[in-house]
Amino acid sequence: MKFQCGHILIFILFLTVVTYTQQIKLYGTLSPGNLIIGKVNNANVVMLDNKTLDIDTSGIFIFGFDRDAKGTYTLKVIFNNNKSVIKKIKLKKRKYKIQRINKMKQALVTPPKNALKKIKQESKMMRKARSKVGILKVPHFTQGFLMPVNDEKITGVFGSQRILNGIPKSPHNGIDLSVPKGTPVKAASGGKILIAGNKFYYNGNFVLIDHGFGLTTVYLHFNRLNVKTGQMVKKGDIIGYVGATGRATGPHLHWGAKWFNKRIDPMSLLKLKIPDIKTVITNPSADG
């Protein structure tokens, strides 16, 4: 009887640990243009405002803030015991640089009329590829992130207002990495190639990778590609070689990132390491 009671006591203690081990960890910086990776125990639902986030079986989830995000956001986690925690996230406006690029071919600043049909067709192809974002439910991004080229010089930063030949253009939604033509380009993390495009007017030869849970990275201006649409890649795989195709003034790699339609600074991906825990919430009370 004592043996049985001992087992019952151990079982009850185990249930207590499972029920009340409720912890959320957020990795990253809570600011515009940044991606956040979260880890939660024993949760049913994680929501950012009205959007329900994907959760891996290990409790991994992600969310991100657009370049121009501002104001207050609500992160809500509902646990298996129906208790919940609500965290208010207040974002400060982020300042960006102004980048002026002169002596650029005018056709790349303002496309000629005979290129508009091609640009329209390419935009349609991109929309079709991006319509698949969110379908991949495997968090390949847990492989971590690396810089896609070696010995790079950053010549264009994320979010900067671009003025081309004196004409204000859209903000720069990525970073430019200056390296010699032919430099191998690596996948920053694992995932699926949503589109490997050739000779696009603006992008040139390029690759768009889906890392799961709505996170994508894009790599532009290749001299040549080393992958095909639909192919799976691992972190560090060679996906192409640097060139100057599309809207480019010289050999370089444009590297960009998005969480769904939110523009993310790719440099923030490189900083997502376990020591960078910004918030830890344990044992939340009901509706706390």
KOLLO-462349 format. One record per residue (C-alpha): residue number from 1; residue in three letters; x, y, z. Coordinates in steps of 0.5 Angstrom, whole numbers, padded with zeros to 4 digits. Layout:
    k    r     xx     yy     zz
  NUM  ala      X      Y      Z
...
% end
This chain:
    k    r     xx     yy     zz
    1  met   0000   0000   0000
    2  lys   0006   0005   0002
    3  phe   0009   0003  -0005
    4  gln   0002   0005  -0009
    5  cys   0001   0011  -0005
    6  gly   0008   0013  -0006
    7  his   0007   0013  -0014
    8  ile   0001   0017  -0013
    9  leu   0004   0022  -0009
   10  ile   0010   0022  -0015
   11  phe   0004   0023  -0020
   12  ile   0000   0028  -0017
   13  leu   0007   0032  -0016
   14  phe   0008   0031  -0024
   15  leu   0001   0034  -0025
   16  thr   0003   0040  -0021
   17  val   0009   0041  -0025
   18  val   0006   0040  -0032
   19  thr   0000   0045  -0030
   20  tyr   0004   0051  -0027
   21  thr   0010   0051  -0031
   22  gln   0008   0057  -0035
   23  gln   0013   0061  -0038
   24  ile   0014   0066  -0044
   25  lys   0021   0068  -0046
   26  leu   0022   0073  -0052
   27  tyr   0028   0074  -0056
   28  gly   0030   0080  -0059
   29  thr   0029   0088  -0059
   30  leu   0022   0090  -0058
   31  ser   0022   0096  -0063
   32  pro   0020   0098  -0071
   33  gly   0023   0093  -0076
   34  asn   0025   0088  -0071
   35  leu   0023   0080  -0071
   36  ile   0022   0077  -0064
   37  ile   0022   0070  -0063
   38  gly   0018   0067  -0057
   39  lys   0018   0061  -0053
   40  val   0012   0059  -0049
   41  asn   0010   0053  -0044
   42  asn   0004   0049  -0044
   43  ala   0000   0054  -0048
   44  asn  -0006   0053  -0053
   45  val  -0006   0060  -0056
   46  val  -0002   0066  -0057
   47  met  -0004   0072  -0060
   48  leu  -0001   0079  -0063
   49  asp  -0007   0084  -0063
   50  asn  -0013   0080  -0067
   51  lys  -0008   0075  -0070
   52  thr  -0007   0068  -0068
   53  leu   0000   0066  -0068
   54  asp   0003   0059  -0070
   55  ile   0006   0055  -0065
   56  asp   0011   0050  -0066
   57  thr   0010   0043  -0061
   58  ser   0016   0046  -0057
   59  gly   0013   0052  -0056
   60  ile   0016   0057  -0061
   61  phe   0013   0062  -0064
   62  ile   0015   0069  -0068
   63  phe   0012   0076  -0069
   64  gly   0015   0082  -0072
   65  phe   0014   0090  -0073
   66  asp   0014   0094  -0079
   67  arg   0019   0099  -0081
   68  asp   0014   0104  -0079
   69  ala   0010   0101  -0073
   70  lys   0008   0105  -0068
   71  gly   0004   0105  -0062
   72  thr   0001   0100  -0057
   73  tyr   0001   0092  -0059
   74  thr  -0002   0087  -0055
   75  leu   0001   0080  -0054
   76  lys  -0004   0075  -0051
   77  val  -0002   0068  -0049
   78  ile  -0008   0063  -0046
   79  phe  -0005   0057  -0043
   80  asn  -0008   0050  -0042
   81  asn  -0011   0051  -0035
   82  asn  -0015   0057  -0039
   83  lys  -0011   0062  -0035
   84  ser  -0008   0068  -0039
   85  val  -0003   0073  -0039
   86  ile  -0003   0080  -0043
   87  lys   0003   0084  -0045
   88  lys   0002   0091  -0047
   89  ile   0008   0093  -0052
   90  lys   0009   0100  -0053
   91  leu   0014   0102  -0059
   92  lys   0018   0108  -0060
   93  lys   0018   0111  -0067
   94  arg   0025   0109  -0070
   95  lys   0029   0114  -0074
   96  tyr   0032   0112  -0081
   97  lys   0038   0115  -0085
   98  ile   0037   0119  -0092
   99  gln   0041   0115  -0097
  100  arg   0043   0119  -0104
  101  ile   0045   0115  -0110
  102  asn   0047   0120  -0116
  103  lys   0049   0118  -0123
  104  met   0044   0112  -0123
  105  lys   0042   0110  -0130
  106  gln   0035   0114  -0131
  107  ala   0032   0108  -0133
  108  leu   0033   0105  -0127
  109  val   0030   0111  -0123
  110  thr   0024   0112  -0127
  111  pro   0023   0106  -0132
  112  pro   0021   0107  -0139
  113  lys   0014   0106  -0142
  114  asn   0017   0100  -0146
  115  ala   0019   0096  -0139
  116  leu   0012   0097  -0135
  117  lys   0009   0091  -0138
  118  lys   0015   0087  -0136
  119  ile   0014   0090  -0129
  120  lys   0007   0089  -0128
  121  gln   0008   0081  -0130
  122  glu   0013   0081  -0125
  123  ser   0009   0084  -0120
  124  lys   0004   0079  -0121
  125  met   0009   0073  -0120
  126  met   0011   0076  -0114
  127  arg   0004   0077  -0111
  128  lys   0003   0069  -0113
  129  ala   0009   0067  -0110
  130  arg   0008   0071  -0103
  131  ser   0001   0069  -0103
  132  lys   0004   0062  -0100
  133  val   0007   0065  -0094
  134  gly   0004   0063  -0088
  135  ile   0003   0056  -0091
  136  leu   0009   0053  -0088
  137  lys   0008   0051  -0081
  138  val   0015   0048  -0080
  139  pro   0020   0053  -0076
  140  his   0026   0052  -0080
  141  phe   0028   0059  -0077
  142  thr   0030   0055  -0071
  143  gln   0037   0053  -0075
  144  gly   0039   0060  -0073
  145  phe   0041   0066  -0078
  146  leu   0048   0068  -0081
  147  met   0050   0073  -0086
  148  pro   0049   0071  -0093
  149  val   0056   0073  -0095
  150  asn   0063   0074  -0093
  151  asp   0068   0080  -0092
  152  glu   0062   0084  -0094
  153  lys   0062   0092  -0094
  154  ile   0055   0095  -0092
  155  thr   0053   0100  -0097
  156  gly   0046   0101  -0096
  157  val   0042   0100  -0089
  158  phe   0035   0098  -0087
  159  gly   0029   0103  -0087
  160  ser   0033   0109  -0090
  161  gln   0030   0114  -0095
  162  arg   0033   0113  -0102
  163  ile   0034   0119  -0106
  164  leu   0036   0117  -0113
  165  asn   0038   0122  -0118
  166  gly   0035   0127  -0113
  167  ile   0028   0124  -0114
  168  pro   0025   0121  -0107
  169  lys   0024   0114  -0107
  170  ser   0021   0109  -0103
  171  pro   0025   0107  -0096
  172  his   0030   0102  -0097
  173  asn   0027   0095  -0095
  174  gly   0033   0091  -0093
  175  ile   0041   0092  -0093
  176  asp   0046   0092  -0099
  177  leu   0052   0088  -0098
  178  ser   0058   0090  -0103
  179  val   0062   0084  -0105
  180  pro   0066   0082  -0111
  181  lys   0062   0079  -0117
  182  gly   0062   0072  -0116
  183  thr   0062   0071  -0109
  184  pro   0058   0065  -0106
  185  val   0051   0067  -0103
  186  lys   0049   0063  -0097
  187  ala   0042   0062  -0095
  188  ala   0041   0066  -0088
  189  ser   0037   0060  -0085
  190  gly   0033   0054  -0087
  191  gly   0027   0054  -0091
  192  lys   0023   0053  -0098
  193  ile   0025   0057  -0104
  194  leu   0018   0060  -0106
  195  ile   0021   0063  -0112
  196  ala   0028   0063  -0116
  197  gly   0027   0069  -0121
  198  asn   0031   0071  -0127
  199  lys   0032   0077  -0131
  200  phe   0027   0081  -0127
  201  tyr   0027   0089  -0128
  202  tyr   0028   0091  -0121
  203  asn   0030   0085  -0118
  204  gly   0035   0082  -0123
  205  asn   0036   0074  -0121
  206  phe   0034   0073  -0114
  207  val   0031   0068  -0109
  208  leu   0026   0069  -0104
  209  ile   0026   0064  -0098
  210  asp   0020   0062  -0094
  211  his   0023   0060  -0087
  212  gly   0016   0058  -0084
  213  phe   0011   0062  -0079
  214  gly   0011   0067  -0084
  215  leu   0018   0069  -0084
  216  thr   0021   0070  -0091
  217  thr   0028   0073  -0093
  218  val   0030   0075  -0100
  219  tyr   0036   0076  -0104
  220  leu   0037   0080  -0110
  221  his   0042   0082  -0116
  222  phe   0045   0075  -0117
  223  asn   0050   0074  -0123
  224  arg   0047   0067  -0123
  225  leu   0043   0062  -0119
  226  asn   0044   0056  -0115
  227  val   0037   0054  -0113
  228  lys   0030   0053  -0116
  229  thr   0023   0054  -0114
  230  gly   0020   0049  -0109
  231  gln   0027   0047  -0107
  232  met   0029   0046  -0100
  233  val   0035   0049  -0097
  234  lys   0039   0049  -0090
  235  lys   0042   0054  -0087
  236  gly   0049   0056  -0090
  237  asp   0047   0053  -0097
  238  ile   0050   0056  -0103
  239  ile   0044   0059  -0107
  240  gly   0047   0064  -0112
  241  tyr   0053   0068  -0114
  242  val   0053   0076  -0113
  243  gly   0052   0080  -0119
  244  ala   0049   0087  -0121
  245  thr   0043   0085  -0125
  246  gly   0036   0089  -0124
  247  arg   0037   0096  -0121
  248  ala   0044   0096  -0119
  249  thr   0050   0100  -0120
  250  gly   0055   0095  -0119
  251  pro   0056   0088  -0116
  252  his   0053   0087  -0109
  253  leu   0047   0083  -0105
  254  his   0041   0086  -0103
  255  trp   0038   0082  -0097
  256  gly   0031   0083  -0094
  257  ala   0026   0080  -0090
  258  lys   0019   0080  -0088
  259  trp   0014   0077  -0083
  260  phe   0008   0077  -0087
  261  asn   0008   0084  -0090
  262  lys   0012   0087  -0084
  263  arg   0018   0090  -0087
  264  ile   0024   0087  -0082
  265  asp   0031   0089  -0081
  266  pro   0035   0083  -0083
  267  met   0041   0085  -0079
  268  ser   0036   0084  -0073
  269  leu   0036   0076  -0075
  270  leu   0043   0076  -0074
  271  lys   0042   0078  -0066
  272  leu   0037   0073  -0065
  273  lys   0041   0069  -0060
  274  ile   0039   0066  -0053
  275  pro   0043   0071  -0048
  276  asp   0038   0076  -0051
  277  ile   0032   0075  -0047
  278  lys   0028   0082  -0046
  279  thr   0022   0079  -0042
  280  val   0021   0073  -0038
  281  ile   0014   0072  -0035
  282  thr   0013   0066  -0030
  283  asn   0007   0064  -0027
  284  pro   0002   0069  -0029
  285  ser  -0005   0069  -0026
  286  ala  -0012   0069  -0029
  287  asp  -0012   0075  -0034
  288  gly  -0006   0077  -0031
% end
